[in-house]
């Protein structure tokens, strides 16, 4: 499916940089706006699949733009481009409805992956036949194949919508949190890859992923997912077959200083978008809890 990404930044240089990175991804059309007001005017004529915005801009900044998009276009996810000095504003934007973020210092390493991950949640493309083969009762057991994750997330989005767990905006954010947990189970759990490796050469990182997928014990490992929704909450448990880690050593995701650190990014998104996140003592299982949104409209 063709996706449209609206890039919002008052810097022509940064717009060209972001456009150049995204142009390497097939099936993406790129639109540009110089500030939040221009972005909203453009969205009235052509609604994008996703919005990628700077934080500090004249007329209407990234925080205000996020709030307006969530109000007018709740199905359009917003990704923030964060820079030094605006970490606290970015955390507020995440709390208000943004779906993810990319530090400007790591655009080359993280932008394309982040956009592709959020698009996989926002779009309705899915692989239902393969997914049903993996389903056992209320659980999923999927092979160590990253291409299964978008299909599972899209299925879970429908499950969450049907259960009326939350409105559309928070449904996307919940799925982004689940995708971060699944990616952690795949890359950091089953493949035992340090998140800091992504700061280097992207091609080398992907080559290392492919190499480990061809080796034992990595290729034989699986990911276990248990999802259940009661009248009060949704509870999602995700377990990998890696060696685990000590959860006590996790960085504090509420500290704005950690916004620039890849190692704390997934945890920050999970804890911002979910009501509870906790690990087992071995660090190879995470439980994410989303409580029923009592403010959601009956048709949400």
ABEGO torsion letter per residue (X at the ends): XBBBBBBBBABAAAAAAAAAAAAABBGBBBBBBABAAAAAAAAAABBBABBBBBABBBGBBAAAAAAAAAAABAABBBBBBBBBGAAAAAAAAAAAGBABBBBAAAAAAAAAAAAAAAAAAABABBBAAAAAAABBEABBBBBBBAAAAAAAAAAAAAAAAAAGABBAAAAAAAAAAAAAAAAAAAAAAAAGBBAAAAABBAAAAAAAAAAAAABOAAAABBBBBBBBBBAABBBBBBBBABAEBBAAABBBAABAAAAABAAAAAAAAAAAABABBBBBAAGABBBBBBBBBAABBAAX
